[in-house]
Amino acid sequence: MAAVDTETLIDAWRRLLTDSGKSWVLFEHGTCVVLEEPEGPLDERATDILREFGPVHVGGPAGDFRVLELKNGEGWLVTGHHPDVVTFVALDESDDPSHLAVGIHGRSKRDEDGRELHVVHVEDARPSAS
């Protein structure tokens, strides 16, 4: 499985969230926290959410996932038990394109991000204060 570089991840998330008007924070392994009502420092808010909802605890809701295929054919989105925490899995990251294999891979990436909590990009869509 290939790792996805940071610039590729940022580009993918920008395309996915174009025109959403939402702020988002990207973590090192491809997990994105979309902030519906952002307040304060976005990286701190996203880190708090991912600290709680990122690590996987099999047998509970943190082990559950859903896989969504991207229409542009560049990969999948793997969701979990928090609606605003989503992990991108690029097409070339998984040798097995089944939803089970992709979902387990995406869940493991979310787990890494939830334990390491390394922010690589913040996209602030809040209107500027005048």
Secondary structure, 3 states (H helix, E strand, C coil): CCCCCHHHHHHHHHHHCCCCCCEEEEECCCEEEEECCCCCCHHHHHHHHHHHHCCCCCCCHHHCCEEEECCCCCEEEEECCCCCEEEEEEHHHCCCCCHHHHHHHHHHHHHHHHHHCCEEEEECCCCCCC
